[in-house]
Amino acid sequence: MSLDVSPALLEKAERGEVDEREFVDCVRTSLPYAWDMISSLVAQLKVDGTDFADNDVPPPSEQERGQLLRALASDAIRGALQRHFGVQLAFQNCHRVAVFAPGPDTEARLARFTSIRGQLLNQSPELRDC
Protein backbone atom coordinates (compact mmCIF):
# COMPACT_ATOMS: atom_id res chain seq x y z
CA MET A 1 0.00 0.00 0.00
CA SER A 2 1.32 3.41 -0.92
CA LEU A 3 -0.36 5.55 1.71
CA ASP A 4 -1.79 5.12 5.19
CA VAL A 5 -5.19 6.66 4.55
CA SER A 6 -7.30 7.48 7.59
CA PRO A 7 -10.92 6.30 7.58
CA ALA A 8 -12.05 9.96 7.61
CA LEU A 9 -9.98 10.84 4.53
CA LEU A 10 -11.13 7.70 2.75
CA GLU A 11 -14.74 8.63 3.51
CA LYS A 12 -14.17 12.10 2.05
CA ALA A 13 -12.69 10.56 -1.09
CA GLU A 14 -15.67 8.26 -1.42
CA ARG A 15 -17.94 11.33 -1.28
CA GLY A 16 -15.71 13.21 -3.70
CA GLU A 17 -14.63 15.88 -1.19
CA VAL A 18 -10.86 15.72 -0.95
CA ASP A 19 -8.83 18.72 0.11
CA GLU A 20 -5.31 18.68 -1.34
CA ARG A 21 -3.83 19.88 1.97
CA GLU A 22 -5.23 16.77 3.66
CA PHE A 23 -3.85 14.59 0.88
CA VAL A 24 -0.41 16.22 1.22
CA ASP A 25 -0.52 15.62 4.99
CA CYS A 26 -1.38 11.97 4.32
CA VAL A 27 1.66 11.74 2.03
CA ARG A 28 3.86 13.44 4.65
CA THR A 29 2.91 10.97 7.37
CA SER A 30 2.82 7.89 5.12
CA LEU A 31 6.09 8.46 3.29
CA PRO A 32 8.32 10.28 5.80
CA TYR A 33 11.62 9.45 4.12
CA ALA A 34 10.43 10.73 0.75
CA TRP A 35 8.90 13.80 2.39
CA ASP A 36 12.10 14.59 4.29
CA MET A 37 14.21 14.09 1.17
CA ILE A 38 12.11 16.46 -0.93
CA SER A 39 11.77 18.98 1.93
CA SER A 40 15.53 19.06 2.44
CA LEU A 41 16.18 19.56 -1.27
CA VAL A 42 13.68 22.43 -1.39
CA ALA A 43 15.38 23.98 1.65
CA GLN A 44 18.76 23.55 -0.07
CA LEU A 45 17.41 25.46 -3.09
CA LYS A 46 16.47 28.36 -0.84
CA VAL A 47 19.73 28.38 1.11
CA ASP A 48 21.93 28.08 -1.98
CA GLY A 49 19.81 30.47 -4.03
CA THR A 50 19.98 28.15 -7.03
CA ASP A 51 17.32 26.68 -9.32
CA PHE A 52 18.40 23.03 -8.85
CA ALA A 53 19.21 20.65 -6.01
CA ASP A 54 19.53 16.89 -6.06
CA ASN A 55 20.33 13.91 -3.90
CA ASP A 56 22.67 11.17 -5.07
CA VAL A 57 22.96 9.22 -1.82
CA PRO A 58 21.11 5.90 -1.91
CA PRO A 59 18.45 5.38 0.76
CA PRO A 60 19.60 3.46 3.85
CA SER A 61 17.16 0.58 3.27
CA GLU A 62 14.68 -0.89 0.83
CA GLN A 63 11.85 0.59 2.90
CA GLU A 64 13.10 4.12 2.27
CA ARG A 65 13.79 3.34 -1.39
CA GLY A 66 10.21 2.10 -1.68
CA GLN A 67 8.93 5.36 -0.26
CA LEU A 68 10.76 7.35 -2.93
CA LEU A 69 9.45 5.05 -5.63
CA ARG A 70 5.86 5.33 -4.39
CA ALA A 71 6.03 9.11 -4.03
CA LEU A 72 7.54 9.80 -7.42
CA ALA A 73 5.88 7.07 -9.48
CA SER A 74 2.38 8.24 -8.60
CA ASP A 75 1.17 11.12 -10.74
CA ALA A 76 -1.23 12.23 -7.98
CA ILE A 77 1.41 12.18 -5.24
CA ARG A 78 4.13 13.75 -7.37
CA GLY A 79 1.76 16.45 -8.61
CA ALA A 80 0.56 17.29 -5.10
CA LEU A 81 4.15 17.51 -3.84
CA GLN A 82 5.16 19.74 -6.74
CA ARG A 83 2.25 22.10 -6.08
CA HIS A 84 2.85 22.07 -2.31
CA PHE A 85 6.56 22.88 -2.57
CA GLY A 86 6.34 24.99 -5.74
CA VAL A 87 8.98 22.99 -7.59
CA GLN A 88 9.31 20.52 -10.44
CA LEU A 89 10.47 17.05 -9.36
CA ALA A 90 12.59 14.64 -11.36
CA PHE A 91 13.78 11.15 -10.54
CA GLN A 92 16.55 8.78 -11.68
CA ASN A 93 17.92 5.40 -10.61
CA CYS A 94 15.65 4.53 -7.68
CA HIS A 95 17.08 7.29 -5.50
CA ARG A 96 18.36 10.34 -7.37
CA VAL A 97 15.70 12.92 -6.65
CA ALA A 98 16.06 16.43 -8.05
CA VAL A 99 14.04 19.58 -7.47
CA PHE A 100 13.91 22.44 -9.93
CA ALA A 101 12.75 25.92 -8.93
CA PRO A 102 10.44 27.70 -11.35
CA GLY A 103 12.27 30.03 -13.69
CA PRO A 104 13.38 30.62 -17.25
CA ASP A 105 16.44 28.35 -17.02
CA THR A 106 14.63 25.51 -15.31
CA GLU A 107 13.08 23.93 -18.39
CA ALA A 108 16.41 23.51 -20.18
CA ARG A 109 18.09 22.11 -17.07
CA LEU A 110 15.15 19.77 -16.38
CA ALA A 111 15.22 18.60 -20.01
CA ARG A 112 18.93 17.77 -19.69
CA PHE A 113 18.39 15.95 -16.38
CA THR A 114 15.49 13.86 -17.70
CA SER A 115 16.98 13.21 -21.14
CA ILE A 116 18.11 9.83 -22.40
CA ARG A 117 21.69 11.12 -22.28
CA GLY A 118 21.22 12.27 -18.68
CA GLN A 119 19.88 8.88 -17.68
CA LEU A 120 22.75 7.05 -19.36
CA LEU A 121 25.36 9.29 -17.78
CA ASN A 122 23.86 8.61 -14.34
CA GLN A 123 24.46 4.86 -14.53
CA SER A 124 26.93 2.89 -12.47
CA PRO A 125 27.45 -0.79 -11.64
CA GLU A 126 26.53 -0.14 -7.99
CA LEU A 127 23.04 0.94 -9.06
CA ARG A 128 22.40 -2.04 -11.34
CA ASP A 129 19.93 -3.73 -8.95
CA CYS A 130 18.55 -0.75 -7.12
C-alpha positions in Angstrom: 0.0 0.0 0.0 1.3 3.4 -0.9 -0.4 5.6 1.7 -1.8 5.1 5.2 -5.2 6.7 4.5 -7.3 7.5 7.6 -10.9 6.3 7.6 -12.0 10.0 7.6 -10.0 10.8 4.5 -11.1 7.7 2.7 -14.7 8.6 3.5 -14.2 12.1 2.1 -12.7 10.6 -1.1 -15.7 8.3 -1.4 -17.9 11.3 -1.3 -15.7 13.2 -3.7 -14.6 15.9 -1.2 -10.9 15.7 -0.9 -8.8 18.7 0.1 -5.3 18.7 -1.3 -3.8 19.9 2.0 -5.2 16.8 3.7 -3.9 14.6 0.9 -0.4 16.2 1.2 -0.5 15.6 5.0 -1.4 12.0 4.3 1.7 11.7 2.0 3.9 13.4 4.6 2.9 11.0 7.4 2.8 7.9 5.1 6.1 8.5 3.3 8.3 10.3 5.8 11.6 9.5 4.1 10.4 10.7 0.7 8.9 13.8 2.4 12.1 14.6 4.3 14.2 14.1 1.2 12.1 16.5 -0.9 11.8 19.0 1.9 15.5 19.1 2.4 16.2 19.6 -1.3 13.7 22.4 -1.4 15.4 24.0 1.7 18.8 23.5 -0.1 17.4 25.5 -3.1 16.5 28.4 -0.8 19.7 28.4 1.1 21.9 28.1 -2.0 19.8 30.5 -4.0 20.0 28.2 -7.0 17.3 26.7 -9.3 18.4 23.0 -8.8 19.2 20.7 -6.0 19.5 16.9 -6.1 20.3 13.9 -3.9 22.7 11.2 -5.1 23.0 9.2 -1.8 21.1 5.9 -1.9 18.4 5.4 0.8 19.6 3.5 3.9 17.2 0.6 3.3 14.7 -0.9 0.8 11.8 0.6 2.9 13.1 4.1 2.3 13.8 3.3 -1.4 10.2 2.1 -1.7 8.9 5.4 -0.3 10.8 7.3 -2.9 9.4 5.0 -5.6 5.9 5.3 -4.4 6.0 9.1 -4.0 7.5 9.8 -7.4 5.9 7.1 -9.5 2.4 8.2 -8.6 1.2 11.1 -10.7 -1.2 12.2 -8.0 1.4 12.2 -5.2 4.1 13.8 -7.4 1.8 16.5 -8.6 0.6 17.3 -5.1 4.1 17.5 -3.8 5.2 19.7 -6.7 2.3 22.1 -6.1 2.9 22.1 -2.3 6.6 22.9 -2.6 6.3 25.0 -5.7 9.0 23.0 -7.6 9.3 20.5 -10.4 10.5 17.0 -9.4 12.6 14.6 -11.4 13.8 11.1 -10.5 16.5 8.8 -11.7 17.9 5.4 -10.6 15.7 4.5 -7.7 17.1 7.3 -5.5 18.4 10.3 -7.4 15.7 12.9 -6.6 16.1 16.4 -8.1 14.0 19.6 -7.5 13.9 22.4 -9.9 12.7 25.9 -8.9 10.4 27.7 -11.3 12.3 30.0 -13.7 13.4 30.6 -17.3 16.4 28.4 -17.0 14.6 25.5 -15.3 13.1 23.9 -18.4 16.4 23.5 -20.2 18.1 22.1 -17.1 15.1 19.8 -16.4 15.2 18.6 -20.0 18.9 17.8 -19.7 18.4 16.0 -16.4 15.5 13.9 -17.7 17.0 13.2 -21.1 18.1 9.8 -22.4 21.7 11.1 -22.3 21.2 12.3 -18.7 19.9 8.9 -17.7 22.7 7.0 -19.4 25.4 9.3 -17.8 23.9 8.6 -14.3 24.5 4.9 -14.5 26.9 2.9 -12.5 27.4 -0.8 -11.6 26.5 -0.1 -8.0 23.0 0.9 -9.1 22.4 -2.0 -11.3 19.9 -3.7 -9.0 18.5 -0.7 -7.1 
